């Protein structure tokens, strides 16, 4: 007869990735996304003043402006990713992401078909906008024109490509799919959160639009990203991959056009 009974192991707490509780800490990414650029600007200005103050006096130089803008944007995005990593360092974030990316090949046709459908819808929409009054027509969305400006500095092209095609998809999918759908969806239901994700993603990308009809391209893109995210069982790696496809192709067109 045993005098001491072995204590049963306490039940494992559910993984934060499957938990039904809202991960409130993750929502710090939203204010950080807007505050960090100002901090980065300050750090860059201090660094430049210490090294070569004359650079700050040549603001009209497009090379200088593009270089500084790219540096600010890239550092901001990397800081956001690093902070998210620190928030979840105890939750095996790297391992979870690797497991999710290993599942991406099984969604190959979902990604290809969704990409083609979005491109066809976008092409058809562009054709229809040619019939709008001249004051409402546009050649490129304002957001795309800003991206094109970054590619005008030849030696910065590799860095710009990495920023636009790789880093940006990770950050934007964290904000618009992980936070809005995966987390906020726990409170407002996933279908409602999915619609909200499309609306917010589109709105953010047309804040500087010169025509209200620039909204169309981003609605198609956002809808495609939300569709593959939901269809894959809310696998963020799948929507990141599609986002990479959108941005990589657009970047290559900008480079070689």
NORSUL-V535723 format. One record per residue. N is the residue number from 1. RES is the residue in one letter. PHI is phi in radians with two decimals (* if undefined). Layout:
N;RES;PHI + N;RES;PHI
//
This chain:
1;X;* + 2;X;-1.42 + 3;X;-1.33 + 4;X;-2.12 + 5;X;-1.53 + 6;X;-1.22 + 7;X;-1.19 + 8;X;-1.17 + 9;X;-1.16 + 10;X;-1.12 + 11;X;-1.08 + 12;X;-1.18 + 13;X;-1.24 + 14;X;-1.07 + 15;X;-1.03 + 16;X;-1.06 + 17;X;-1.36 + 18;X;-1.92 + 19;X;-1.13 + 20;X;-1.51 + 21;X;-1.49 + 22;X;-1.23 + 23;X;-1.48 + 24;X;-1.08 + 25;X;-1.06 + 26;X;-1.06 + 27;X;-1.29 + 28;X;-1.15 + 29;X;-1.07 + 30;X;-1.15 + 31;X;-1.12 + 32;X;-1.10 + 33;X;-1.04 + 34;X;-1.70 + 35;X;-1.48 + 36;X;-0.97 + 37;X;-0.97 + 38;X;-1.18 + 39;X;-1.18 + 40;X;-1.10 + 41;X;-1.01 + 42;X;-1.07 + 43;X;-1.11 + 44;X;-1.15 + 45;X;-1.09 + 46;X;-1.11 + 47;X;-1.11 + 48;X;-1.13 + 49;X;-1.06 + 50;X;-1.33 + 51;X;-1.70 + 52;X;-2.65 + 53;X;-1.03 + 54;X;-1.12 + 55;X;-1.09 + 56;X;-1.20 + 57;X;-1.52 + 58;X;-1.95 + 59;X;-1.15 + 60;X;-1.32 + 61;X;-1.29 + 62;X;-1.10 + 63;X;-1.06 + 64;X;-1.13 + 65;X;-1.07 + 66;X;-1.09 + 67;X;-1.11 + 68;X;-1.17 + 69;X;-1.05 + 70;X;-1.14 + 71;X;-1.10 + 72;X;-1.06 + 73;X;-1.13 + 74;X;-1.13 + 75;X;-1.12 + 76;X;-1.06 + 77;X;-1.10 + 78;X;-1.15 + 79;X;-1.10 + 80;X;-1.07 + 81;X;-1.11 + 82;X;-1.14 + 83;X;-1.14 + 84;X;-1.09 + 85;X;-1.09 + 86;X;-1.12 + 87;X;-1.05 + 88;X;-1.97 + 89;X;-1.09 + 90;X;-1.49 + 91;X;-1.79 + 92;X;1.08 + 93;X;-1.01 + 94;X;-1.06 + 95;X;-1.15 + 96;X;-1.10 + 97;X;-1.10 + 98;X;-1.08 + 99;X;-1.10 + 100;X;-1.18 + 101;X;-1.20 + 102;X;-1.18 + 103;X;-1.51 + 104;X;-1.00 + 105;X;-0.96 + 106;X;-1.21 + 107;X;-1.84 + 108;X;-0.94 + 109;X;-1.23 + 110;X;-1.06 + 111;X;-1.17 + 112;X;-1.12 + 113;X;-1.12 + 114;X;-1.09 + 115;X;-1.06 + 116;X;-1.11 + 117;X;-1.07 + 118;X;-1.09 + 119;X;-1.13 + 120;X;-1.16 + 121;X;-1.09 + 122;X;-1.14 + 123;X;-1.13 + 124;X;-1.12 + 125;X;-1.13 + 126;X;-1.05 + 127;X;-1.12 + 128;X;-1.16 + 129;X;-1.18 + 130;X;-1.17 + 131;X;-1.62 + 132;X;-1.31 + 133;X;-0.99 + 134;X;-0.92 + 135;X;-1.18 + 136;X;-1.84 + 137;X;-1.38 + 138;X;-2.68 + 139;X;-1.47 + 140;X;-2.33 + 141;X;-1.16 + 142;X;-1.05 + 143;X;-1.09 + 144;X;-1.17 + 145;X;-1.12 + 146;X;-1.16 + 147;X;-1.14 + 148;X;-1.02 + 149;X;-1.06 + 150;X;-1.16 + 151;X;-1.46 + 152;X;-1.33 + 153;X;-1.63 + 154;X;-0.87 + 155;X;-1.27 + 156;X;-1.51 + 157;X;-0.96 + 158;X;-1.03 + 159;X;-1.17 + 160;X;-1.08 + 161;X;-1.09 + 162;X;-1.07 + 163;X;-1.07 + 164;X;-1.27 + 165;X;-1.54 + 166;X;-2.02 + 167;X;-1.20 + 168;X;-1.02 + 169;X;-1.00 + 170;X;-1.07 + 171;X;-1.17 + 172;X;-1.18 + 173;X;-1.24 + 174;X;-1.08 + 175;X;-1.27 + 176;X;-1.62 + 177;X;-1.88 + 178;X;-1.14 + 179;X;-1.22 + 180;X;-1.30 + 181;X;-1.56 + 182;X;-1.12 + 183;X;-1.57 + 184;X;-1.12 + 185;X;-1.09 + 186;X;-1.15 + 187;X;-1.78 + 188;X;-1.94 + 189;X;1.37 + 190;X;-1.17 + 191;X;-1.06 + 192;X;-1.14 + 193;X;-1.13 + 194;X;-1.12 + 195;X;-1.12 + 196;X;-1.08 + 197;X;-1.08 + 198;X;-1.09 + 199;X;-1.12 + 200;X;-1.20 + 201;X;-1.01 + 202;X;-1.12 + 203;X;-1.05 + 204;X;-1.09 + 205;X;-1.49 + 206;X;-2.12 + 207;X;-1.09 + 208;X;-1.86 + 209;X;-1.12 + 210;X;-1.64 + 211;X;-2.38 + 212;X;-1.11 + 213;X;-1.43 + 214;X;-1.16 + 215;X;-1.10 + 216;X;-1.00 + 217;X;-1.00 + 218;X;-1.38 + 219;X;-1.13 + 220;X;-1.08 + 221;X;-1.11 + 222;X;-1.09 + 223;X;-1.10 + 224;X;-1.11 + 225;X;-1.14 + 226;X;-1.15 + 227;X;-1.07 + 228;X;-1.20 + 229;X;-1.11 + 230;X;-1.23 + 231;X;-1.14 + 232;X;-1.57 + 233;X;1.36 + 234;X;1.05 + 235;X;-1.55 + 236;X;-1.10 + 237;X;-1.09 + 238;X;-1.22 + 239;X;-1.21 + 240;X;-1.09 + 241;X;-1.11 + 242;X;-1.14 + 243;X;-1.08 + 244;X;-1.05 + 245;X;-1.05 + 246;X;-1.02 + 247;X;-1.26 + 248;X;-1.15 + 249;X;-1.12 + 250;X;-1.07 + 251;X;-1.17 + 252;X;-1.12 + 253;X;-1.10 + 254;X;-1.12 + 255;X;-1.19 + 256;X;-1.71 + 257;X;-1.46
//
